[in-house]
């Protein structure tokens, strides 16, 4: 291949890269009265995950990425300063960086599917709840619908409605979050497994209670109300922890 052809190919690749680059950013705003530690699976490469109260961080996401984002709470090192653990959302790594393993419930999950400038997003309580959260697209249009991309959230603490069998406590017996019935009770009926897959996966008393408080979140594995929204052309996504 001559030099002119090589140059033309390189120019084409550069131009193509410009037009397919997503430039999707997520603005993480911690409005909680306590620090949280940002986590993701797969990893988004956040080397400094601690978010103090009142802090805002703008994070550039990969062009294509599908996974879950959550926050850990009440994190600290042990006396030897070698093992880092958290009361909720702990990922078992023993370090401040999660490195992609799934979290220990209960945990409020933010699920994203990024494909260039088209992004699917949801707030998911299938593994419980640890902090209130809101996802708000900035700009963009709803794929498969009309108008702007909707907000989804779970902005009320489930502490006041969490049934006693689902309450998660720390070693001092203090409430730290609300488990999902699947994780707490290990019953296929709540997990939508075995004989309870497909059409047999239905809302249950626990998920109905959570839905009354968090209507825009998915509260059991078969929950599709609201649907998982897909947004095209949003410049960023505002993620607020403890938005009220």
C-alpha positions as CSV (number, residue, x, y, z in Angstrom):
1,X,0.0,0.0,0.0
2,X,1.5,3.4,-1.0
3,X,1.8,6.3,1.3
4,X,-1.2,8.2,-0.2
5,X,-3.4,5.1,0.4
6,X,-2.1,4.8,4.0
7,X,-2.8,8.5,4.6
8,X,-6.3,8.2,3.2
9,X,-7.1,5.1,5.4
10,X,-5.8,6.9,8.5
11,X,-7.9,10.0,7.7
12,X,-11.0,7.8,7.2
13,X,-10.4,6.1,10.6
14,X,-10.0,9.4,12.3
15,X,-13.2,10.9,10.7
16,X,-15.1,7.7,11.5
17,X,-13.9,7.9,15.1
18,X,-15.2,11.4,15.4
19,X,-18.7,10.4,14.3
20,X,-19.0,7.2,16.4
21,X,-17.6,8.5,19.6
22,X,-20.2,8.6,22.3
23,X,-18.8,11.3,24.7
24,X,-21.3,10.2,27.3
25,X,-20.7,11.6,30.7
26,X,-22.3,10.8,34.1
27,X,-22.5,13.5,36.7
28,X,-22.3,11.8,40.1
29,X,-23.7,14.1,42.8
30,X,-23.6,12.9,46.4
31,X,-26.3,14.8,48.3
32,X,-26.2,12.2,51.2
33,X,-25.2,13.4,54.6
34,X,-22.4,10.8,54.6
35,X,-19.6,9.6,52.3
36,X,-20.3,7.0,49.6
37,X,-17.8,4.9,47.6
38,X,-18.7,4.6,43.9
39,X,-18.5,1.1,42.4
40,X,-19.2,-0.6,39.1
41,X,-19.3,-4.0,37.5
42,X,-17.5,-4.2,35.0
43,X,-15.1,-1.6,36.3
44,X,-15.2,2.0,34.9
45,X,-11.7,2.7,36.0
46,X,-12.4,4.9,38.9
47,X,-9.3,4.9,41.0
48,X,-10.6,7.4,43.7
49,X,-14.2,6.2,44.4
50,X,-14.9,8.1,47.6
51,X,-17.5,10.8,47.3
52,X,-17.8,13.1,50.3
53,X,-21.2,14.8,51.1
54,X,-22.0,17.6,48.7
55,X,-19.4,16.6,46.0
56,X,-20.0,16.4,42.3
57,X,-17.9,14.5,39.9
58,X,-18.2,14.4,36.1
59,X,-17.1,11.0,34.8
60,X,-16.5,10.1,31.2
61,X,-17.9,6.7,30.3
62,X,-16.7,4.2,27.7
63,X,-18.3,4.3,24.2
64,X,-19.8,0.9,24.8
65,X,-20.4,-0.4,28.3
66,X,-23.1,-2.5,29.9
67,X,-23.2,-3.1,33.6
68,X,-24.3,-1.9,37.1
69,X,-23.2,1.1,39.1
70,X,-23.8,1.4,42.9
71,X,-22.4,3.0,46.0
72,X,-21.0,1.4,49.1
73,X,-21.7,2.9,52.5
74,X,-20.0,3.0,55.9
75,X,-16.6,1.9,54.5
76,X,-13.3,1.7,56.4
77,X,-10.1,-0.2,56.8
78,X,-9.5,-2.6,59.6
79,X,-7.0,-2.0,62.4
80,X,-4.2,-3.3,60.3
81,X,-5.1,-0.9,57.5
82,X,-5.0,-3.7,55.0
83,X,-8.6,-4.8,54.6
84,X,-11.2,-2.4,53.3
85,X,-14.9,-3.3,53.9
86,X,-18.3,-1.6,53.7
87,X,-21.6,-2.2,55.5
88,X,-23.6,-2.2,52.3
89,X,-22.5,-2.7,48.7
90,X,-19.2,-4.4,49.6
91,X,-17.6,-6.2,46.7
92,X,-15.3,-8.5,48.7
93,X,-12.1,-7.1,47.2
94,X,-10.7,-6.0,50.5
95,X,-9.5,-2.8,48.8
96,X,-10.9,0.6,48.1
97,X,-11.2,-0.3,44.4
98,X,-13.8,-2.9,43.6
99,X,-12.3,-4.3,40.4
100,X,-15.6,-5.4,39.0
101,X,-17.0,-8.2,41.3
102,X,-20.8,-8.0,42.1
103,X,-21.8,-6.3,45.3
104,X,-23.1,-7.9,48.5
105,X,-26.8,-7.0,48.9
106,X,-28.7,-5.0,49.9
107,X,-27.8,-2.4,47.2
108,X,-29.6,0.0,45.0
109,X,-28.4,-0.8,41.4
110,X,-28.2,1.6,38.5
111,X,-28.1,-0.4,35.3
112,X,-26.8,1.2,32.1
113,X,-26.3,-0.1,28.6
114,X,-24.2,2.4,26.6
115,X,-23.9,2.0,22.8
116,X,-22.3,5.2,21.5
117,X,-24.9,7.9,22.0
118,X,-27.8,5.5,22.7
119,X,-28.2,4.6,26.4
120,X,-30.6,2.3,28.3
121,X,-31.0,3.0,32.0
122,X,-32.9,1.9,35.1
123,X,-33.0,2.0,38.8
124,X,-33.2,-1.6,40.0
125,X,-34.2,-3.0,43.5
126,X,-33.8,-6.7,42.6
127,X,-31.0,-6.9,45.1
128,X,-32.5,-4.6,47.7
129,X,-31.9,-1.0,48.6
130,X,-29.2,0.9,50.4
131,X,-29.4,4.6,49.3
132,X,-32.0,6.7,47.4
133,X,-31.0,7.6,43.9
134,X,-32.2,9.4,40.8
135,X,-31.1,9.2,37.1
136,X,-31.9,12.3,35.0
137,X,-30.9,12.4,31.3
138,X,-29.8,15.8,30.1
139,X,-31.2,16.4,26.7
140,X,-31.8,13.6,24.2
141,X,-35.0,12.0,22.9
142,X,-36.7,8.8,23.9
143,X,-36.1,5.9,21.5
144,X,-39.3,4.2,20.4
145,X,-41.4,7.0,21.8
146,X,-41.8,10.7,21.7
147,X,-40.5,13.6,23.8
148,X,-37.6,13.8,26.2
149,X,-36.0,11.0,28.1
150,X,-37.8,10.3,31.4
151,X,-36.3,10.5,34.9
152,X,-36.2,7.3,36.9
153,X,-35.6,7.1,40.6
154,X,-36.1,5.7,44.0
155,X,-35.9,8.8,46.2
156,X,-37.5,7.6,49.4
157,X,-35.6,5.6,52.0
158,X,-37.3,2.1,52.3
159,X,-36.5,2.0,56.0
160,X,-40.0,2.8,57.1
161,X,-41.6,0.2,54.9
162,X,-39.0,-2.6,54.9
163,X,-40.6,-5.8,56.3
164,X,-38.8,-7.3,59.3
165,X,-37.7,-10.4,57.4
166,X,-35.9,-8.2,54.9
167,X,-34.1,-5.7,57.2
168,X,-30.4,-5.7,56.9
169,X,-28.4,-4.8,60.1
170,X,-24.8,-4.1,60.9
171,X,-22.9,-5.9,63.6
172,X,-24.4,-3.5,66.2
173,X,-28.0,-4.4,65.1
174,X,-28.6,-1.0,63.4
175,X,-30.6,-0.9,60.1
176,X,-28.3,-0.3,57.1
177,X,-30.6,-1.3,54.2
178,X,-33.5,-3.4,53.0
179,X,-32.9,-6.8,51.3
180,X,-34.8,-8.1,48.4
181,X,-37.1,-11.1,49.2
182,X,-35.1,-13.2,46.7
183,X,-31.8,-12.6,48.5
184,X,-33.2,-12.8,52.0
185,X,-35.6,-15.7,51.7
186,X,-34.1,-17.7,48.8
187,X,-37.5,-18.6,47.5
188,X,-37.8,-19.2,43.7
189,X,-41.2,-17.4,43.8
190,X,-39.4,-14.2,44.6
191,X,-36.4,-14.8,42.4
192,X,-38.4,-15.8,39.4
193,X,-36.5,-19.0,38.9
194,X,-37.5,-22.6,38.5
195,X,-41.2,-22.9,38.0
196,X,-41.6,-19.1,38.4
197,X,-40.0,-18.0,35.2
198,X,-41.7,-16.3,32.2
199,X,-45.4,-15.6,32.8
200,X,-45.2,-17.2,36.2
201,X,-42.9,-14.3,37.4
202,X,-45.4,-12.0,39.0
203,X,-45.4,-9.1,41.6
204,X,-45.4,-10.2,45.2
205,X,-46.4,-8.6,48.4
206,X,-42.9,-7.3,49.0
207,X,-42.4,-5.9,45.5
208,X,-45.9,-4.3,45.7
209,X,-44.8,-2.5,48.9
210,X,-41.6,-1.2,47.3
211,X,-43.5,-0.1,44.2
212,X,-45.8,2.0,46.3
213,X,-42.8,4.0,47.5
214,X,-40.6,3.8,44.4
215,X,-42.9,3.8,41.4
216,X,-40.2,4.5,38.8
217,X,-37.9,1.7,40.0
218,X,-38.0,-2.0,39.0
219,X,-38.9,-4.0,42.2
220,X,-38.8,-7.7,41.1
221,X,-37.1,-9.6,38.2
222,X,-40.1,-9.5,35.9
223,X,-41.0,-5.8,36.5
224,X,-41.4,-3.9,33.2
225,X,-43.4,-0.9,34.5
226,X,-41.9,1.5,33.6
227,X,-40.0,-0.1,30.8
228,X,-36.3,0.1,30.6
229,X,-36.0,3.4,28.8
230,X,-33.6,4.0,26.0
231,X,-32.3,7.5,25.3
232,X,-30.6,8.8,22.2
233,X,-28.5,12.0,22.0
234,X,-28.4,13.0,25.7
235,X,-25.2,14.9,26.5
236,X,-25.0,13.5,30.0
237,X,-26.8,11.7,32.8
238,X,-27.2,13.3,36.2
239,X,-27.0,10.6,38.9
240,X,-27.9,12.0,42.4
241,X,-27.5,10.0,45.5
242,X,-30.0,11.0,48.3
243,X,-31.6,13.6,46.0
244,X,-34.0,14.9,48.7
